[in-house]
Amino acid sequence: MNGDRGNEIIEDSAPWKRQVFSPGVDALIAEIRQLGGEAELERLFAQFRKEFEPALQQIRDRLMIVAMDRGMEI
């Protein structure tokens, strides 16, 4: 975490005033941070990252098979 824009989801939604999810979700993240819940947010996003990568890999693998079936070189 170096403070640069795009570095972390939680940090991007607050100081950079950048919409990361939706206005409602970003507002909830800001409120939770103000209430001292940053550690809970970190745990939540760690779990999200752990589950998100395998889901993305499955989508990619499925689309690669479809692309190869259509003759696309990969």
URZI-V659712 format. One record per run of one state. SS is the DSSP state (h for helix, s for strand, l for the rest). FROM is the first residue (numbers start at 1). LEN is the number of residues. Records with the same first field share a line. If there is no record, write none. Layout:
# URZI-V659712
SS=FROM-LEN, FROM-LEN
This chain:
# URZI-V659712
l=1-8, 13-10, 35-3, 70-5
h=9-4, 23-12, 38-32
